[in-house]
């Protein structure tokens, strides 16, 4: 499995507040996204056309826009457009590191500890290629700790750079590492398949299922049974004979998934993030009780104390710090992806990895039906209205409307002429049967109200009334009131009547008032006087 991206049918980035101002049509174009920053106030996203945009507070130039201006509207990162990002990670500076399909690594943002790997400590305001020692390598995955970065190549080698106060770059010293350097020692001839970083530590899973850790270990987050920092990779011996396939790191805790779908956890536990039912740190891997259900993914993020996992049947569990509460045992949610846990319950509410949507054009049932409305291709019935055609499907009409169920059971026609309603109104009615919504300006909705009354479509009638209300003016109020009375639309009648009383002077001067039906006028005047409209 490729753990660097999670494929969802529908990427709902709308759950992250930073995207709240993006119009729906813009959100629909997003194929990949990442939310980061100490207040979850920064975001990057990639569209269907491989354009890359950034928005948010832009601390340390982490948006890669060439300046440190914050932006509430998305701005394009030109240098990354068309690059095809496969993995993305960020630190708490923040700095951002990505790798592309071609295996190139770009980094930008905070660089106080050389975490951008360019040999300097100057912040990087635009994405720059990380080249030293990586030029001939194809990087497939990147992971960042608070201020260090590690990268995995297609050959299973790990490179590291940046902050090294606890040995997290695995070089055997605690000097910061200004440029990428291969992490060797006991990883020398091994093939790494998955990497992750806690705040100050690094983890690697090998192709043979072994797992190694290095860096800060005061909470036992390396799983070695002790609390001493490690300046080079150490194998977690306690997991001998267990085959690990994926690792995820929280702020100071670690989760690992086995090939049999079991989850082990170790490290800090003051928020219950190990899921053991208590809050004691564990320096050794501890098997988490997941009620015998097989797990297929574990999720954690070095900026938070939240943990999540997904079961084979698609259920999502969470535990640890959840919106400030300590949840010490696995808790079943109603979410469909681990991403939702981080959007709704982590502090800060950032993404734990690069969100990705499948490029496949999957449509829901509702979307598929909407697309087939008035499309001649597979339609088996057409309505002729005002000399124009509307193409539909008999089965759908029978399912959606009593009138058509009766009508179509009696006739085999493949064309039906309609005389009593206009093309605009009839098309809107048929479209409503496909989409559940009405697509008509308020002034035309009166005709649809007439139709809804005629076909006894109560919900449609209610929608029409709502639409008509939105279009009321002093000029048309009387006309709408007459229509409401005619089609027994009580709710609309009440609404129009109140509007007329509130705008009495203007309304009584309109042509529509002068032409008003005698009975309706009498009725209007007596009702208005009961409302006290004529008291001086």
C-alpha positions as CSV (number, residue, x, y, z in Angstrom):
1,X,0.0,0.0,0.0
2,X,1.2,3.5,-0.7
3,X,0.7,5.2,2.7
4,X,1.7,8.7,1.5
5,X,-1.7,9.5,0.2
6,X,-5.2,8.6,1.3
7,X,-7.7,8.2,-1.5
8,X,-11.2,9.6,-0.7
9,X,-14.0,9.7,-3.2
10,X,-15.0,13.2,-2.1
11,X,-12.4,15.4,-0.5
12,X,-14.4,17.5,1.9
13,X,-11.8,20.3,2.6
14,X,-14.8,22.4,3.7
15,X,-14.4,20.9,7.2
16,X,-11.3,23.0,7.7
17,X,-12.3,26.6,8.6
18,X,-9.4,28.1,6.6
19,X,-11.2,27.0,3.4
20,X,-14.6,28.5,4.6
21,X,-14.4,31.5,2.2
22,X,-13.6,29.5,-0.9
23,X,-16.6,29.3,-3.2
24,X,-18.0,25.8,-3.8
25,X,-17.0,25.8,-7.4
26,X,-13.4,26.4,-6.3
27,X,-13.6,23.7,-3.7
28,X,-14.7,21.2,-6.3
29,X,-11.5,21.7,-8.3
30,X,-9.3,20.8,-5.4
31,X,-7.4,17.4,-5.7
32,X,-4.9,17.7,-2.9
33,X,-4.8,19.8,0.2
34,X,-2.9,20.4,3.4
35,X,-3.7,22.6,6.4
36,X,-0.9,23.5,8.8
37,X,0.4,26.2,11.1
38,X,0.2,26.7,14.9
39,X,-3.4,27.9,14.6
40,X,-4.3,25.8,11.5
41,X,-4.3,29.1,9.7
42,X,-2.2,28.1,6.7
43,X,-3.2,26.0,3.7
44,X,-1.9,24.8,0.4
45,X,-3.9,23.1,-2.3
46,X,-3.5,21.6,-5.7
47,X,-6.3,21.8,-8.4
48,X,-7.3,19.4,-11.1
49,X,-5.1,21.4,-13.5
50,X,-2.1,20.9,-11.2
51,X,-2.1,24.6,-10.2
52,X,-0.9,25.1,-6.6
53,X,-2.4,27.8,-4.4
54,X,-1.7,29.0,-0.8
55,X,-3.7,31.1,1.7
56,X,-3.5,32.1,5.3
57,X,-1.2,33.9,7.8
58,X,2.1,33.1,6.0
59,X,4.3,32.9,9.2
60,X,8.0,32.9,8.1
61,X,7.0,32.9,4.5
62,X,5.7,29.3,4.8
63,X,3.2,29.9,2.0
64,X,6.0,30.1,-0.6
65,X,4.6,33.2,-2.2
66,X,7.9,35.2,-2.2
67,X,6.8,37.5,0.7
68,X,5.5,37.4,4.2
69,X,2.1,39.0,3.5
70,X,-0.9,37.1,4.9
71,X,-3.7,36.5,2.4
72,X,-7.3,35.6,3.0
73,X,-7.8,34.8,-0.7
74,X,-5.8,32.0,-2.4
75,X,-2.7,33.1,-4.3
76,X,-0.9,31.0,-6.8
77,X,2.6,29.5,-6.2
78,X,3.8,29.8,-9.8
79,X,7.0,27.8,-9.4
80,X,5.1,24.7,-8.2
81,X,2.3,24.7,-10.8
82,X,2.4,21.6,-13.0
83,X,4.9,19.9,-10.6
84,X,2.6,17.0,-9.4
85,X,3.1,16.7,-5.7
86,X,3.2,13.2,-4.2
87,X,4.2,13.8,-0.6
88,X,4.1,16.9,1.6
89,X,5.1,17.5,5.2
90,X,5.5,20.6,7.5
91,X,7.3,21.6,10.7
92,X,6.2,23.9,13.5
93,X,8.4,26.9,12.3
94,X,6.6,26.3,10.0
95,X,8.6,25.0,7.1
96,X,7.1,23.0,4.3
97,X,8.8,20.2,2.3
98,X,7.3,18.4,-0.8
99,X,8.4,15.8,-3.2
100,X,7.2,15.6,-6.8
101,X,6.4,12.7,-9.2
102,X,9.9,13.2,-10.6
103,X,11.4,12.6,-7.1
104,X,12.6,16.2,-6.7
105,X,12.4,17.8,-3.2
106,X,11.4,21.5,-2.7
107,X,11.4,23.3,0.7
108,X,10.5,26.7,1.9
109,X,9.5,28.7,5.1
110,X,11.2,28.7,8.5
111,X,14.9,27.9,8.3
112,X,16.4,28.8,11.7
113,X,17.9,25.3,12.1
114,X,18.7,24.6,8.4
115,X,15.6,22.5,8.1
116,X,15.3,23.6,4.4
117,X,18.6,21.8,3.7
118,X,20.2,24.6,1.7
119,X,23.2,25.1,4.1
120,X,21.9,28.4,5.4
121,X,19.7,29.6,8.2
122,X,17.8,32.2,6.2
123,X,14.1,31.7,5.8
124,X,13.0,30.6,2.3
125,X,10.2,32.7,0.9
126,X,9.8,30.6,-2.3
127,X,10.0,26.9,-2.9
128,X,13.7,25.9,-3.6
129,X,15.1,22.7,-4.9
130,X,16.9,20.7,-2.2
131,X,19.8,19.5,-4.1
132,X,22.9,18.6,-2.0
133,X,23.3,14.8,-2.1
134,X,19.8,14.3,-3.5
135,X,20.3,15.3,-7.2
136,X,20.7,11.7,-8.4
137,X,18.1,10.4,-6.0
138,X,14.4,9.9,-6.5
139,X,12.6,10.9,-3.3
140,X,9.2,9.3,-2.7
141,X,8.2,10.5,0.7
142,X,9.1,13.3,3.1
143,X,8.4,13.8,6.8
144,X,9.1,16.8,9.1
145,X,9.5,17.1,12.8
146,X,9.3,20.4,14.6
147,X,12.5,21.7,12.9
148,X,14.0,18.8,11.0
149,X,13.3,16.9,7.8
150,X,13.7,13.4,6.6
151,X,13.3,12.0,3.1
152,X,12.9,8.5,1.7
153,X,14.2,7.5,-1.7
154,X,12.8,5.0,-4.1
155,X,15.8,2.7,-3.2
156,X,14.8,2.7,0.5
157,X,17.5,5.1,1.7
158,X,16.8,7.8,4.3
159,X,18.3,11.3,4.2
160,X,17.9,13.8,7.1
161,X,18.7,17.5,7.8
162,X,17.9,20.4,10.2
163,X,17.6,20.6,13.9
164,X,19.5,17.9,15.8
165,X,19.6,18.7,19.5
166,X,18.4,15.2,20.4
167,X,19.9,13.2,17.6
168,X,16.8,13.3,15.4
169,X,18.8,13.5,12.1
170,X,20.6,10.3,13.1
171,X,24.1,11.5,12.4
172,X,25.7,10.3,15.6
173,X,26.1,13.8,17.0
174,X,23.9,16.6,18.2
175,X,25.2,19.2,15.8
176,X,22.5,20.7,13.4
177,X,22.7,19.2,9.9
178,X,22.8,22.0,7.3
179,X,22.3,19.8,4.2
180,X,20.7,16.4,3.5
181,X,22.9,13.5,4.8
182,X,22.2,9.8,4.4
183,X,21.1,8.1,7.7
184,X,23.2,5.0,7.7
185,X,24.8,3.2,10.7
186,X,22.5,0.2,11.2
187,X,20.3,1.2,8.3
188,X,23.3,0.9,5.9
189,X,22.1,-2.0,3.8
190,X,18.5,-2.0,4.7
191,X,15.5,-0.9,2.6
192,X,13.1,1.5,4.3
193,X,9.5,1.7,3.1
194,X,7.8,4.2,5.4
195,X,8.9,7.1,7.5
196,X,7.4,9.5,10.1
197,X,8.6,12.2,12.6
198,X,7.5,13.2,16.0
199,X,8.4,16.7,17.2
200,X,12.1,15.7,17.9
201,X,12.4,12.1,16.8
202,X,12.3,10.0,13.6
203,X,10.9,6.6,12.7
204,X,11.5,4.2,9.8
205,X,9.8,1.0,8.8
206,X,11.8,-1.6,6.8
207,X,10.6,-3.8,4.0
208,X,11.1,-6.8,6.3
209,X,8.6,-5.4,8.9
210,X,11.3,-4.1,11.4
211,X,11.0,-0.7,12.8
212,X,13.7,1.8,13.9
213,X,13.7,5.0,15.8
214,X,16.2,7.8,16.7
215,X,16.2,11.2,18.4
216,X,14.4,12.4,21.5
217,X,13.2,9.7,23.8
218,X,12.4,11.2,27.2
219,X,8.7,10.0,27.0
220,X,9.7,6.6,25.6
221,X,8.5,7.6,22.1
222,X,11.3,5.4,20.5
223,X,9.8,2.2,22.0
224,X,13.2,1.0,23.2
225,X,12.2,0.3,26.8
226,X,14.3,3.2,28.1
227,X,14.2,7.0,28.1
228,X,17.6,7.8,26.7
229,X,18.0,9.9,23.4
230,X,19.5,8.0,20.4
231,X,21.8,9.7,18.0
232,X,21.6,6.9,15.5
233,X,18.8,4.5,14.4
234,X,17.9,1.8,16.9
235,X,15.7,-1.2,16.2
236,X,12.7,-1.7,18.4
237,X,13.6,-5.1,19.7
238,X,10.3,-5.6,21.6
239,X,8.5,-5.9,18.2
240,X,10.8,-8.9,17.1
241,X,8.6,-11.3,15.1
242,X,5.9,-8.7,14.5
243,X,5.6,-7.3,10.9
244,X,5.1,-3.5,10.9
245,X,3.7,-2.0,7.7
246,X,3.0,1.7,8.7
247,X,4.1,4.1,11.4
248,X,2.6,7.4,12.5
249,X,4.0,9.9,15.1
250,X,2.2,12.3,17.3
251,X,3.9,15.1,19.3
252,X,5.6,12.6,21.6
253,X,3.9,9.3,20.9
254,X,4.1,6.7,18.2
255,X,1.5,4.3,16.6
256,X,2.4,1.3,14.5
257,X,0.2,-0.9,12.3
258,X,1.0,-4.6,11.8
259,X,0.4,-6.7,8.7
260,X,-2.4,-8.5,10.7
261,X,-4.2,-5.2,11.4
262,X,-3.1,-4.8,15.0
263,X,-2.1,-1.5,16.5
264,X,0.8,-0.9,18.9
265,X,1.4,2.4,20.7
266,X,4.2,3.8,22.9
267,X,5.5,7.1,24.3
268,X,3.8,10.0,26.0
269,X,0.3,9.4,27.3
270,X,-0.8,12.3,29.5
271,X,-3.8,12.8,27.1
272,X,-4.6,9.1,26.7
273,X,-3.1,9.2,23.2
274,X,-1.8,5.6,23.5
275,X,-5.4,4.3,23.9
276,X,-4.4,2.0,26.8
277,X,-7.2,3.2,29.1
278,X,-4.9,5.1,31.4
279,X,-2.5,8.0,31.2
280,X,0.8,6.4,32.0
281,X,3.7,6.8,29.5
282,X,4.9,3.5,27.9
283,X,8.5,3.1,26.9
284,X,7.7,-0.3,25.2
285,X,5.2,-1.0,22.4
286,X,1.8,-1.8,23.9
287,X,-0.9,-3.6,21.9
288,X,-4.1,-1.6,21.7
289,X,-7.5,-3.2,22.1
290,X,-9.4,-2.5,18.9
291,X,-12.2,-5.1,19.6
292,X,-10.7,-7.8,17.3
293,X,-11.5,-5.6,14.3
294,X,-8.7,-5.4,11.8
295,X,-7.1,-2.0,11.3
296,X,-5.9,-0.7,7.9
297,X,-4.5,2.7,8.8
298,X,-3.1,4.6,11.8
299,X,-2.9,8.4,11.9
300,X,-1.2,10.9,14.1
301,X,0.5,14.3,13.7
302,X,3.6,15.7,15.3
303,X,1.7,18.9,16.2
304,X,-0.9,17.2,18.4
305,X,-1.7,14.5,21.0
306,X,-4.5,13.0,18.9
307,X,-4.6,9.4,17.6
308,X,-6.9,7.8,15.0
309,X,-7.2,4.5,13.1
310,X,-9.4,3.1,10.4
311,X,-10.9,-0.4,10.4
312,X,-11.2,-2.7,7.4
313,X,-14.9,-2.1,7.3
314,X,-14.3,1.7,7.1
315,X,-15.0,2.7,10.7
316,X,-12.9,5.4,12.2
317,X,-11.6,5.3,15.8
318,X,-10.0,8.2,17.7
319,X,-8.4,8.7,21.1
320,X,-6.0,11.0,22.9
321,X,-6.6,14.8,23.1
322,X,-9.9,15.4,21.4
323,X,-10.9,19.1,21.4
324,X,-9.1,19.5,24.8
325,X,-10.6,16.4,26.4
326,X,-8.4,13.4,27.3
327,X,-9.9,10.3,25.8
328,X,-7.9,7.3,27.1
329,X,-9.6,4.4,25.2
330,X,-10.3,4.0,21.5
331,X,-13.6,5.8,20.7
332,X,-15.8,4.9,17.7
333,X,-16.7,7.9,15.6
334,X,-19.2,8.3,12.7
335,X,-16.4,9.7,10.5
336,X,-15.6,8.1,7.2
337,X,-11.9,9.0,7.2
338,X,-9.1,9.6,9.7
339,X,-8.8,13.1,8.2
340,X,-12.1,14.1,9.7
341,X,-10.7,13.3,13.2
342,X,-8.0,15.9,12.7
343,X,-10.3,18.5,11.1
344,X,-12.8,18.3,14.0
345,X,-10.9,17.1,17.1
346,X,-7.1,17.9,16.9
347,X,-5.5,21.0,18.4
348,X,-4.5,22.7,16.2
349,X,-6.9,21.2,13.6
350,X,-4.3,20.6,10.9
351,X,-4.1,17.8,8.3
352,X,-2.0,14.8,9.4
353,X,-0.8,14.2,5.9
354,X,-1.4,15.4,2.3
355,X,-5.1,14.9,1.6
356,X,-5.7,13.4,-1.9
357,X,-8.7,12.6,-4.0
358,X,-8.7,9.9,-6.6
359,X,-8.6,11.3,-10.0
360,X,-11.4,9.0,-11.0
361,X,-14.7,10.6,-11.9
362,X,-16.8,8.9,-9.3
363,X,-20.3,10.4,-9.0
364,X,-22.8,9.8,-6.3
365,X,-26.3,8.5,-7.3
366,X,-27.6,12.1,-7.0
367,X,-24.8,13.5,-9.2
368,X,-25.3,10.8,-11.8
369,X,-29.0,11.5,-12.1
370,X,-28.5,15.2,-12.3
371,X,-26.0,14.8,-15.2
372,X,-28.5,12.7,-17.2
373,X,-31.4,15.2,-17.0
374,X,-32.5,16.4,-20.5
375,X,-29.7,14.4,-22.1
376,X,-30.9,12.5,-25.2
377,X,-28.3,9.7,-25.0
378,X,-30.2,7.1,-23.0
379,X,-33.5,8.8,-22.5
380,X,-36.6,6.8,-23.4
381,X,-39.2,9.6,-23.3
382,X,-39.5,13.1,-24.4
383,X,-41.9,15.9,-23.6
384,X,-42.8,18.4,-26.3
385,X,-43.6,21.8,-24.8
386,X,-43.9,25.1,-26.9
387,X,-42.2,23.3,-29.8
388,X,-39.2,22.3,-27.7
389,X,-38.0,18.9,-26.4
390,X,-37.1,17.8,-22.9
391,X,-35.5,14.3,-22.6
392,X,-36.2,12.2,-19.6
393,X,-36.3,8.6,-18.3
394,X,-39.6,6.8,-17.6
395,X,-38.3,4.8,-14.7
396,X,-37.1,7.9,-12.9
397,X,-40.3,9.7,-13.4
398,X,-42.3,6.8,-12.1
399,X,-40.1,6.5,-9.0
400,X,-40.2,10.2,-8.3
401,X,-43.8,11.3,-9.0
402,X,-47.2,9.7,-8.4
403,X,-48.7,11.4,-11.4
404,X,-46.2,9.9,-13.8
405,X,-46.4,6.5,-12.2
406,X,-50.1,6.4,-13.1
407,X,-49.7,8.1,-16.5
408,X,-46.8,6.0,-17.8
409,X,-48.4,2.7,-16.7
410,X,-51.2,3.5,-19.1
411,X,-49.3,4.7,-22.1
412,X,-46.4,3.4,-24.2
413,X,-45.8,6.7,-26.0
414,X,-42.2,7.9,-26.3
415,X,-43.3,11.5,-26.8
416,X,-45.9,13.4,-24.8
417,X,-47.2,16.9,-25.7
418,X,-47.9,19.3,-22.9
419,X,-50.2,22.3,-23.5
420,X,-51.1,23.6,-20.2
421,X,-47.7,24.8,-18.9
422,X,-44.9,26.8,-20.5
423,X,-41.6,25.2,-21.5
424,X,-39.7,27.1,-18.8
425,X,-42.0,25.8,-16.0
426,X,-42.3,22.2,-17.3
427,X,-38.6,21.9,-17.7
428,X,-38.0,23.2,-14.1
429,X,-40.5,20.7,-12.8
430,X,-38.8,17.8,-14.6
431,X,-35.4,19.0,-13.5
432,X,-36.7,19.2,-9.9
433,X,-37.5,15.4,-10.1
434,X,-33.8,14.8,-11.0
435,X,-32.2,17.2,-8.6
436,X,-34.5,18.0,-5.7
437,X,-34.0,21.7,-6.3
438,X,-35.8,24.3,-8.4
439,X,-33.8,26.4,-10.8
440,X,-36.1,29.3,-11.7
441,X,-36.2,33.1,-11.0
442,X,-38.9,34.1,-8.4
443,X,-41.2,35.7,-11.1
444,X,-41.4,32.4,-13.1
445,X,-41.9,30.3,-10.0
446,X,-45.6,31.3,-9.9
447,X,-46.2,29.1,-12.9
448,X,-44.4,26.2,-11.2
449,X,-46.6,26.8,-8.1
450,X,-49.6,26.3,-10.4
451,X,-48.1,23.0,-11.7
452,X,-47.2,21.8,-8.2
453,X,-50.7,22.4,-7.0
454,X,-52.1,20.6,-10.1
455,X,-49.9,17.6,-9.6
456,X,-50.3,17.6,-5.8
457,X,-46.5,17.9,-5.3
458,X,-46.4,19.2,-1.7
459,X,-42.6,19.5,-1.4
460,X,-42.3,21.3,-4.7
461,X,-45.1,23.6,-3.7
462,X,-43.2,24.5,-0.5
463,X,-40.0,25.2,-2.5
464,X,-41.9,27.4,-4.9
465,X,-43.4,29.5,-2.1
466,X,-39.9,30.0,-0.7
467,X,-38.5,31.0,-4.1
468,X,-41.4,33.4,-4.8
469,X,-41.0,35.1,-1.4
470,X,-37.4,36.0,-2.3
471,X,-38.6,38.0,-5.3
472,X,-41.4,40.1,-3.7
473,X,-41.4,43.9,-4.5
474,X,-43.9,46.7,-4.0
475,X,-44.6,46.4,-7.7
476,X,-45.5,42.7,-7.8
477,X,-46.8,42.1,-4.3
478,X,-50.5,42.2,-5.3
479,X,-49.9,39.9,-8.3
480,X,-48.1,37.4,-6.1
481,X,-50.9,37.7,-3.4
482,X,-53.5,36.9,-6.1
483,X,-51.5,33.9,-7.3
484,X,-51.1,32.6,-3.7
485,X,-54.9,32.8,-3.2
486,X,-55.6,31.2,-6.6
487,X,-53.2,28.2,-5.9
488,X,-54.2,27.9,-2.2
489,X,-50.6,28.6,-1.1
490,X,-51.5,29.6,2.4
491,X,-47.9,30.3,3.6
492,X,-47.2,32.5,0.6
493,X,-50.5,34.3,0.9
494,X,-49.8,35.2,4.5
495,X,-46.3,36.4,3.6
496,X,-47.6,38.6,0.7
497,X,-50.4,39.9,2.8
498,X,-48.0,41.1,5.5
499,X,-45.7,42.6,2.9
500,X,-48.6,44.5,1.4
501,X,-49.7,45.9,4.8
502,X,-46.2,46.9,5.6
503,X,-45.8,48.8,2.3
504,X,-49.5,49.8,2.0
505,X,-49.1,53.3,0.5
506,X,-46.8,52.2,-2.3
507,X,-48.7,49.0,-3.0
508,X,-52.1,50.8,-3.3
509,X,-50.6,53.0,-5.9
510,X,-49.6,50.2,-8.3
511,X,-51.4,49.3,-11.5
512,X,-51.9,45.7,-10.1
513,X,-53.9,47.2,-7.1
514,X,-56.1,49.2,-9.5
515,X,-56.7,46.0,-11.6
516,X,-57.4,43.8,-8.5
517,X,-60.2,41.3,-8.6
518,X,-63.3,42.7,-6.7
519,X,-63.7,39.8,-4.2
520,X,-60.0,39.7,-3.6
521,X,-60.0,43.5,-2.9
522,X,-62.9,43.3,-0.5
523,X,-61.2,40.4,1.3
524,X,-57.9,42.3,1.4
525,X,-59.4,45.5,2.8
526,X,-61.3,43.7,5.6
527,X,-58.3,41.6,6.5
528,X,-56.0,44.6,6.5
529,X,-58.3,46.6,8.7
530,X,-58.3,43.8,11.2
531,X,-54.5,44.2,11.2
532,X,-55.1,47.8,12.0
533,X,-53.7,49.0,8.7
534,X,-56.1,52.0,8.4
535,X,-55.8,53.5,11.9
536,X,-54.3,57.0,11.7
